[in-house]
Amino acid sequence: MADNVGMEESSTPPVVGSTDPCQSILPTVLHMIEDNTANFKNDDSEYGQRLHSGFVLLKENMDKVIELSESVRKEVHLYDFDAETPGNGFRSFNNIVQQAILSVFDLCKQICTGRDSLLFRKGHFVREVEAWGQTLASLVVLLEYIENMLLPRCEDGNLLSGISSSPNELMSMLNSVPQYSFYGRCLGFHYYPSLRKTLKYLNICLSAFSEVYYADGNSFMQRTKNTVMSSSRYVVDAELRSRRIVDVVQYSSVEFIKAFWSVAETDFMTQLPGIVGPSLAVQQVVIVPCEEQQVTKMDGTATVVVPPPHSHIEARPITCHLLSTQLREGMPGEKDHKGASVLPPSDCLLIHCHGGGFVTQSTKAQEVFLREWAVSVGVPILSIDYSLAPEAPYPRPLEEVLTVYCWVLNNMNLLGSTGSKIIMTGDSAGGNLIAGLTIKCLELGIRPADGLFFAYTPFVFELVPSPARLLAVMDPMLPLGFALRCLKAYAGVSSGQTSRVTSPGDITLPTLSSQTSRVSTNSEYTDAAIDNTPVSLNIPQTKSGVSDPQSDTESFVEVSESDVKEAEALVKSPSFLSDPGSDTLTTVSLTSEASKLEDSSIKNSNGSGNQKPREKEERSRRYVTEFLEKYVLDSRTDKQGRRVPILRTGSEESEQEDETVLFEAPSVGAGITAKLGRAKDAVVSGISAGLTSFGLKRKESVSSPTSPVKPPPATTAAKRPSLGQILMGKSPSRKNSRCSLMEEFSGVEIISDHYLSPLTAPKEILAKFPPCAILTVEYDFCLDDDVTMAKTLKSLGVPVTIDILERLPHGFLSLSLVSQEAHNGCKKAIECIKQLLSKEDTEQHVSGDAKS
């Protein structure tokens, strides 16, 4: 199945009970187990007796697994999307049993053919047999739970219906399953062989990283020594590695998860796709201002005013990345390339939201497949780097994605596209965001995207068991403990608190009278005045008051109507959007210079911009003086004791210069002269972080002064952390931050919101979804979400396709450089996107709307 990564109409994946190889080799496997049991029964050595006991246990668990798998297999077809696309959590466990039988067959065959040889390694095969006995025992526990608990709950073919258990049930289930074997010698047995070495390497890195991260020593050299020693032990000792990983999954904090995954954000890792991947003509940073956006409704009767993102953290611009293989008219730098190489604007645009569990990752970390998408699809791609939890939990990322989308609708010409067709793509957490964005656009009457592509996306945020969610117990890419902690960091609230804030961008419709009325986002909208009266989106409120956007656990208090009006005026004021003393790049609007001149001329004509010439002159002189004192001039005392200005020769600004730093050393103190200031700073920042930083730096393209696309502000343009900085960290109490899942989720609930869980959105909203393509994998904890979402959309008349790829892990798109099967999966994603861009899908969507 290496070449056929998708489950298409022309082929059906092997399933237990059909024409699969397991049914033919199963009698042979059982016979070899019995033969090896009898052979080693008379072996009096320690290893011989352990082999005998291991095969006895293997046979016992094999019989149980086969019996339970056969019982589940009879029901799996009831939960498929359709007969041509088999796949659900129940079926996935049957496929895992198949892969286990094949692996045991290979093991027994090796022992049968080599046990009489003088070179037979008894010690090695003892550990292999015992590991597989433990793995089958774990599968027995999971299959018993599925047969006795989940199958009776999931009625009428609905994978997520009837589940009314407590969140503690999932935690208890996680603790009751022996997980060590899944992360040791049997790691990734159910994935393609090309991925197993990569997954083993990742687990070795995770084990060694956790040792250094939680080490008591503060010295970098001591931590480096521990890293080398622990890595060597974890390479050769699979049992030690598995115990360490299970401990990390159970007890590590979300800060550890962010730190480990941020290794993919280091300079070398982010520059690697540009070295080995396809080249791009445009790779530009786009800064979208954090300000309100005005978008005309689809029916043209009103203008929707979307407020700037304001939940939890301060207002700040949103960083995006524009990727394209061709330079097109309107793109940054187009004016500097006069000639035939500049193409006309594309009719299409892809908007991408990256995954990462809402807590980590960025566009740079996903360039490994975004570059191939840009080359293969041939249209510009705008990828959004939204703010991350736990600093910016829900709904801040959704607010930022909504702001960027509305800005895109008004500035298509700046991105090299006419906007005739917009396709939104998202993997994992990014897919959840684009689904929530689509719901919000439909509720507000804003033009939604013309197509949606989801890759292994969660559509239901619930801490309850489902067959596919149990697959995370053996997932080396995203273990269940990691997934739950990411969920809590993004959408967890204290028990009894319904939400942090209400839905992003709640709408207030102005009426002809002096009073205004609140309208729920789920109700039908009343058209605004026919003369395009703006529709204002105010601060989210509850029935009892307003919430504090800076707090994760704020309470709601009674406030007067005047206080509410003052708060609304504050949010709409420029001082709330940005600090007047901040960098211009963080506050400037990405509109044309001509419009700014028009605005200023209007102000002057109205008399609002008039000032006395003397005041203007004094203010200008003061600004120049402050600039010189802060950035250019220094002072010293002459022989007469007077303070005289001199040019600053130090290196305070060297951090902002584009220099390639070879290595850095600890500070050498104040005795160094000013002439050596720049050399000192060029040496200081790397070894102080604990790791030599050899540069493969490439300069980002810089836009012209008239270009609306600006370089990122200082906060976003900061150097990416080195591996040493990640390991050393800033918190001295890392070991004390560890706690079990049961402890961490004590008194915590997940926000119930149809933007978080799109499957719970009103049916009339889901029925208006554009054509959708869902790409998932058979061993993903989101599989049941994806299958249920596809079935729901299909029942509502929405054109939808779903492809379930075999034997690939969650996040396989990021592994396309290390596995041919993962690369084939990336090609399947490109095929789905091309289908959404094609004309046939649009016509099908129109006909589907007519039928509905």
N, C-alpha and C positions, 0 to 999 in steps of 0.2 A: 504493500500500500504506500510505498515511498513516493510514487509518482502521482497517486490519486489521493490528494489530501482532503478533498471535499466529498461529502456524501451527496452525490448528485443523483438525478433520476436514473441514470444509466447503470449505477452500481449501488450495491447495498453492502454495508460493513458486515463482517462475520459476527454472529451472535451465538450464544450458547443454545444448543438445541437444534441449530440449523446445520448447514454443510460447513462446519468449521473443523480445523485439524484436531481440536481438543477431544472431540467425540471419538475420533479414530485412535488417538494415542492414549486415551484414558485407561483402557485395560492394560496397556503396556506399562504405563506408569505405576499402576497398582501392583503389577507383577514384579517389577524391578524393586519396588519398596519392600515387598515380602521377601524377595531373594536376598537383598542386602541385609535385612533383619536376621534371616537364618544364617547368613555367612558370618556376621560379626557376633553372633550369640556365643560362639565357642572361642572367641578371641578374649584371652584373659588380661590383656593390657588395658591400661586406663583409657586410652583412646578407643580401643576396640569396644569396651563396654559402653562408653559414651556414644559411640556410633550406633550400637544396638539400641540403646534407650532413645536416641534421637530418631531413628527410623520407626520405632514403635509409636512415638508421639506424632511423627509425621503422618503415619497411616491413619491414626485415630482422627486427627484434625482434617485430613484430606477427605475422609468419609463424611464428616459433618459439613464441610464446606460444599461438597457436591450435592448433598441432600438439601441444604438450605438454598443453594443457588438454583436448583431445579424448581423449588417451590416458588421462588421469586420470578423465575423466568416465565412462568405461565401467565403473569400479569403485566409484564413490561410493555407489551404492545398497546395496552390501553392508554398509555401516557405519551405516546409519540406525537409529534406534530402532524405527520401523515404517514401513510404506508411507504412513501418514497424517501422519507427523511426520518429514519429511526434514530432515537436518541432521547434519553432522560436519565435521571439519577439512578433509577432502579436498573436500567439496562447497563449503565456504566459499571455497577458492581458485578454484574454477570461477566462483563468483559474483563474486569480485573481478575476474576476467578480463572478465566481462560489463560491470561498471561501468567498467572501463578502456576497453573498446571504445566504450561510449556517450560517455565523456568525449572520446576522440579524435575521434569523429564530430562532436561539437559544435565542437571546435577546428578541424577541417578545414573544416567548413561556414562558420565565421566567416572563415577565410582565403580560401576560394574566392569568397565574396560580397563581400569588401572589399579584395582585393589590388590592384584597379585604381583604387581611390579615392585622392584626394590626401591624405586624412586617415588612410590606412592606417599603423598604427604597426608598422613592421618590427621595431624593437628589441624591443618587447613580445612579438610573436609568435615572434621568434627564441628568446627565453628559454623561452616556453611549449612550443615544439616540442622543444627540446633537453631540457627537463625531462621530457616524456612519453617521449622516447626512453630516458632513463636509468631511468625508472620501469618501462618494459616490460623493459629489460635486467635489472633487479633481480628482476622476476617470473620471468624465464627461469631465473635462478639458483635461486630457490626451487622452481619447478616441476620442474627437473631433479633436485634433491635429493629431492623427494617421489617422483618416478617411479622413480629408481634406488635409493634407500635406504629410504624409509619404506614404500612399498607392498609390497615383498617381505617386510618384517618383520611387518607387520600382517596376520596370517593369520586366516582363519575369522571375519572381520568384527569382530575385536577391535582397537580403536584403540590399545590400550596393551600388547598382547601381543608377545612376541618382541623387545622392545627391551632389548638388553643392552649398549649402547654406553657409553663413558666419558662422564662429565659434561663433559670437555673438548671433546667433539664439538659440544655445543650452543654453547659459547663460540667455537669455531673457525667454526661455521656463522654465528654472529652477525657475526663479523669479516669473513667473506667476502662478505656481501651488501652491495652499495652502498645505504646507507640515506638518503642526503641528499635524494633526490627525494621520499621519503615524508613529509618534514617541511618541505618548501618549497612550491613552487607546486602540487604535487599532494596537499597535506595533506588527509586525510580524504575523498578522492574517492569512497570506497566507502560513506560514511555519508550520511544524509539531508542535503539542502541546508540545512535549518534548523539543523543542528549545526555546519556547517563554519565559520561565522563565530565561533561560540563556541570551537571548537577552535583556530582561528587566534589568537584573543585569548589563550587559555591558553598557547599556545606563545610568543607575544610576551612575556607575563608571565614565563614560565619562563626565556627567554633573558635578559631584563633583570635578573631576580632573581639569576640565576647570576653575572652581571657584578658586581653590587653585593655579593653574598655572598662572592665570592672576591677582591674588590678589595683592593689593598694599603693604601689610605688608611684611617685610623682615624676621620677626621672624618665626622660625620653629614652635614654640608653637602656635603662632597666626594662622598660616596656618593649623596646625593640628586641632585647635578649629573650624576653618571655614569648614574644611573637614567634621567633625562630624556633625556640624549643617546643612550644605547644603545637606549632604547625607540623613539625616533623612527627610528633606523637600522634596527631590526628590523621596523618597520612597513612600510617601503618596500622593503627589500632581503630578498626571500624566500630567496635563496641564502645570504646571511650568516646569516640566522636558522636555516636548516636545518643549516649547519655547526656553529653554536653548540649546537644541541639534541643533535646526534649526539655531540659532544664531552662534553656534560654527562651524557648517558645512559651513555656508556662509562666515564667517569672519576669521576663524583661519588660521594661517600660516602653512607651511610644517614643521616648527620646532616643533609646537605643535603636529602635527600628529606623528612625530618621537618620541617625548617624551611620548605620550600616549601609542603607540604601543610598546615602549621599556620596558613597565612594564612587558611584557612577557619575557624579557631578564634578569630579576632579578634572583638572586641565587636560591631562593625558587622555582620559576616557572620553571627554566631550570633543576632543580634536581627532580622535581615531576615525569616526565616520567620514570626516573630510579627507582623510588620507587614503583609506581603503574603499570608500564608497564613491558613487558617481558625483561629479562636480556640478555646481550650480552657478548660474549666471547672476542670480540675485539671492543674497542671504543677508537680509536687512532687519535690524531691530526697529520696531515700530512702537512708540510710546503713545498710548491712548490716554488722554487726560481724564482725571477723576472729576468729571463735571456732568451736569444734567444733559440728557440727550432728548431731542424732540423728533418724533417719528410720526408721519402721517398714517392714519389707519388705512387698512386695505380698501375700505369703502369710500375713502376720501372725505368723510363727513366731519372728522375731528383730528386734532393733533395730540398724540400721547406724549407727555413729558415724563421721562424716566429720571428719577433723582440719582445723584451719584452714590456709589457704594459707601455705606456709612456704618455697617454693623461691626462691632467688636474692636476694630483697630482704626487708626487715624486715616484720613483720606490720603491716598497716594496714587500716582499714575499706574497704569496697568501695562506691563511689558508683553509685547507680542513679537512674533518672528515671521517675516515674509520670506517664503522660499519659492523659487521659480527657476526653471532651466532656461527660460528665455526672458530677455529684457523687453518689457512691453511699455507702451505709451502710458505715461502717468506714474510709473514706478519711480522710486527714489533713484537718482543718478541718470535718469533717462535723458535729461537735457545735456549731459556731458557726453553722450554717445550719439552724435548725429550720424545717421547712415542707415544702411539697409538692415543692420543687425537688430534694430528696434522694431518689434512687431506691434501690430494694432492690439488694443485691449482684448482680452479673452472674454468670451461670453459667459464663462463659468468661474466659480471661485469655491475653493475648499476651505472650510473653517474647522480647525482641529482643536480638541481639548485632550490634553495628555492624561494618562493614568498615573497611578502611584498611591492609591489608597487615600487620597485627599491630604496626605501628610508629606509627600516627597515627590521627587522627579520634576522634570521640566522639559521644554522643547529640546534643549541640547542633549539630554539623555535619550531622546527618542529620534534623534536625527538618523539613527541607524536604519530605520525603515521609512521615515518621512522623505529622505532624499530619494529613495527608490520610488516612492509614490509620486513625487514631483516629476521625475523623469518619465515614468510609465504613463501617468495620467495626462501630463502636459498642460496643466492649468495651475495658476498660482495657489499657494497654500498659505493661509494665515493661521499660525498656531498660537494659542493663548496661554501665557504663564500666569495663571490665577494664583491668588494668595493661598497659603497652605495652613491646615490645622496642625497643632492645636492652637496656634496663635490666632488664626483666622478661621474659626469653625463655621458651620452652616449658620446663616445663609450667605456669608460674605463671598465665597467663590461663585455662587449662582448670581449674586448681584453684579459681580465684575464681568462675568460672561455675558449677562444681559446688556451691560453698558457697552462692552466691545461690539456686540452684535448690532446694537442700534447705531453705534458710530460707523460701523461698516456699511450699513444701509444708506447712510448719508455721505459716505466718502469712497464709493466704489472706484471712482476715477483715480484715487491715490494709490490703489492696489493693483492697477493694471487689468481691471476687469470692468465689464459693463453691468455685471450683476444680473444678467438674464436668468441665470440658474445658480443657486447657492446650494451646496451640499455640505452638511455638517457631519463630521466624523469624530468618534471618541472611543478610546479603549478603556475598559475597566471603569475607574472613577470618572473619567472624561465622558464616557458614554452616558453615565447617570446624569451628568450636568447638561448635556445637550438634550436629553429627554425632558428634564425639568424646564430648560429654556424653551423648548417647543410648546410645552403646556402653558407657560407664562405668556408667550407670544399669542397663542390662540385665545387665551382669556382676555388679553388686552386689545385684540383686534389688529395686532401688528403682523406684517407679512412673515410667515414662518419660512424655514428653509424648504427647498424643493425636494430634498431627499435626505435621509438619515442613515448613517452607517454606524452600527454598534459592534464593538469587538469585546467579547466576554464581559458583558456589562451586568452589574447588579440592578435589578428593577424593584426589589422589595427590601427595605431595611427593617428586618425583624430578627430578634435574637431567639429564634425558634428552630428546631431541627427540620430538615428536609433531606431526602436521600442524597442530593448533590452536595449539600453543605457538609455532610459527613466525609466527603472526599477530601476536604481540607485537612483531615487528620493525617493524611499521608502525602500532602502536597509540599514538596521541597522548595518551591518558588514562593508560595504565600501560605504558610501554615495557618491553621485555624486561630491560634493564639494571636498571631500578627494581625490577621484580618479583623478579629473582634476588637483589638485595641485601636486600630485605625478607625473602626466604626464608632467607637466610644469617643475618640478625640474629635471626630467631625460632627457627630449628631447626638452625643450623649448629654443628658441633663439630669439633675437631681430628681429623685422620685417625687411626684406631685407637681413638678413644673412641666407644663405642657410644651413649652418651647422657649428658646432663647429670645427670639423676636418672631413676629408674625411673618407671613410670606413676603418675600422681597418685592417691593414695588406695589404695595396695595394702592388701589386707585380711588380717587375722589372725583366724582363727576360734578362740575359746576352746573347749577340750574339758573333759571331766569330770576329766581328770588334771591334774597340776600343770604339765605341759609344754604348750607351744603349738607348732603347726606352721605354716610358711608355705604359703600356697596361691596358686598362680599365678592371675592375673586371667583367663586364658583357659580354665582348667579349670572343671569343674562345682563349684558351691558345696555344701558340706555345711550343712544347716540347723543353727542354733544350738539351744540348749536350748529346750524347748517353753515354758518359763516366761519367754519374752522376755528371755533373757540378752543384754545388749548385745554387738554385734559391733564390735570396735575396729579402726579404720584407723590403722596406725602409720606411722612415718617410712619413706619408700621406701628399700629396701636392695637391694644386690646380693649375689651369693653370697660376695663377698670382704669386704664391709664396708658402710659408709654413705658417702654423698656429702655434700660441703659445699654446702648450698643457697645460699651467698652467692657462689659462684664459678661462672664460666662454663666453666672448664677444669680443674675439680678432678680429682684422681686418687683412686683407691680404695685404701684402706690396711686392713690387718688390725687389727681391734679385738676386744677381749675381750667376752664376753657381758655382763659387768657394765657395761662402758662403753655397750653398746647399751641396756641397761635404764635407765641414767642419762640417756642422750639422749632416750629415749622419755618418761621422767618430766619432763624439761625442757620438751619440746614441749607436754606436756599441762598444764604449770603456768601459772598466770595471769601470772607475770612474763615468760614467753616471748611471750605473746599481746600484751602492751601494756606500755608504760612506766608505772610507777606515778605518775610525775610528769607524764604527758602530759594533754592536754585530756580532760575527762570524755566529750566527744562521741565520741572515738576509741575508747573502751573500753566504753561502756555497751551493754548488750544490749538489743535491740529487743523486749523482752518487756513484758508489762503491769506496772504498778506493784504490782498486787495480788500477783502472783507473787513479786516482790522482797520484799514485806513478809512473805509466807509463808516464804520462804527465811530471812530474818533471824530470824523468830520461831522457826524450827526450830533455828537455830544457838544462839540464846539458851537454848532449852529443853534443849539438849544440853550447855550449859555452855561451848561453844567461843567464844561471843561475849562472855562476862563479862569486865569490866575494872573496876578500882578507880575509884571516882568521882574521886579526886584526879588519877589519870593522864588520865582523859578530859578533865577541866577544863583541865589543863596543856596537853594537846595542842590542844584547841580554841583556847586563848589564843595558842598559838604560831602556828597557822594564820592566825588573824586578823591577828596582828602581821606575818607574812610577806606577807600579801595587801596590807595597807596600805602597807608599805614598797616593795612591788614595783609597785603600780599606782596608788596614791592619793597618798601622801605623798612629799614631797621634804624636803631639809634645807638650812639655810643657817647661817652663823656670825653671831651677834649682836655687839653692841659689846663685850661682855664675853668674847668668844671662845668662847661656848658654842654647841653644835649644837642648833638648835631645829627641830622639824618644821613644815613648811608644806604647803599643798595644791599639788599639781603642776599647773602652768599650761602646760606645754609641750604638744607635740602628738605624743608618742610613739605614742599609740593611734589617731591619726587615720586610719591606713591601714585600720583595721577598721570605720570608719564608712561608712555608705552615702551617699556624696556623689557628685555629678556633677562630674567634673573637666573643666573646659573646656580648659585647657592647663597645662603645667608648665614651669618654668625651672630652669636650673642652680642649685646651692646658692649662696646669697649669703654664706655664712660664718657665723661665730659672733657677729657683732656685732648680729644682729637681736634684738629684745627678746622676752620670753616672750609678751607680748600679741599679737605677730604670728606666734606659732608655728603656729597652725592655718592662718592664711592662707598662710604660707610653704609648709607641706606640701601644701596644696591646689593650689599652683602648681608644685611641684617635680617630681612623678613623670612628667609627659608629655614635656616638651621634653628632659629628661634621657634619656628613651628615644628621642628623636629624631623624634617625630611628635605632632602635636596630636591629642588624643583628645576628640572632641565626643560627648557622651553621649546615648544613647537608652536609658538604664538603666531597667529595670523591676524592682521589688522582687519577689523570690520569695515565695511564700506561706509564712508562718511558722506552724508547728504550735503547738498549745496545749501547756502544760507537761505535760499527761498524755498527749499523743500519742506513740506509739512512733516516729514519724518525726522525726528531729532535723535541724537545719541542718547542712550539711557542716562538718567540722573545718577548722581554719585552713589545712591543707595543700591541701585540695581547694577551699576557698572563695577562694583567692587570685585576684587579678585576672588575666583572660586577657591574654596578651602582645599588645602593640600591634605594628603592622607595623614600626615603628622598632626595637623590641626584637628582633624576629626577624631583621631585616637586620643590626643591629650585632652581635648574638650575644655570646658570651663567650670563644670560643676564638681566640687570635691566630694559630693555625697552620692555618687552613682550607685554604690553598693546598697545604700539604704533605700534607693528608689525602687528596688525589686519587690514585687508582690505578686501573689497568685491571681489567676483570672477571677476566681470566686471573690477574693477580697476587693479587686479593682472594680468589679461590677456590682458590689454591694451598694444598694441605695441609688443605682443609676438606671435610668430609662432612656430609650431611644425616641427621638422626636417622631411623632406620627404626623406625616405631612405628605401630600400627594406630589409635591415637587421632589421630595426625597425618595418616595416610593411611587413611581409613575404608574404602576399597575393598579394603584388605588384611586387614580384620577377618575373623574366622572366619565361615563361611557360616551357622552356626547362630545367631550373634548378629545378622547382617544380616537373617535371616529373621524376626526378632522386631520389626523396625522398624515404627513406626506408619505410617499413610498419609502419603505424601510428595508434595509438589508442587515441581518444579524449574523455575525460570525462568532462561533464559540467552539469549545473543545469538549470532548466527552468526559474528561476527568477534571472539570472545573467546578468549583463550588457555586458558581453563578449559572450553571447549566439549566437548572430547573426554572430560574427566573427568566432566562432567555426563551426557553421553550414555551413557558406560559404566556410571556408577552407576545410571542409570535402567534400563538393560538388565539389570544384575545384580539389582536389587531385583525387577524384573518376573519374572525367571526363578525367584526364590525365593518367589513368591506374594505379595509385598507390593504393596498398591495404590499405584501411582505414576503421575503424569502429568508430562510435560515439554513446555514451550512454548519454542520458539526464535524470538526476535524478530528481524526483519530490520533490517539497516543501523543498528543502535544500538551504541554503544561500551560497554565495561566501565565500570560505575559510572553507568549512565544514570539511575538513580533520583535521583541528586543533581542532575541537569540538567532535572528536570521543570518548573522554572519558566522555562526559556529555550527549550524546544523542545516543540512540540505532539506530535511523535512520542514523545519521551521521556515526556511526560505520559500519553500513551496506554499506554505501557509500564507506568507506575505504576498505572494503572487495571487493567491485566492482572494485576499482582501482587495487587491488592485482590481481584480475582475469584478468584484461586487460594486466597487465605486464606479467603475466604467459603466456598469449596467444602470446605476442610478443616474449617470450623466447622459445616457442614451435617450433618444427621442421616444422609443417604444414605451419606456417606463412612464414617461409623462402622459402619453396617450392613454395608457392603462389606468393611471391615476384619475384622469378626467372621466373615463367611463365608469370607474368604480364610484366616484362621487355622484355621478348621474343616477346610478342604481340605488345608492343609499338615500 
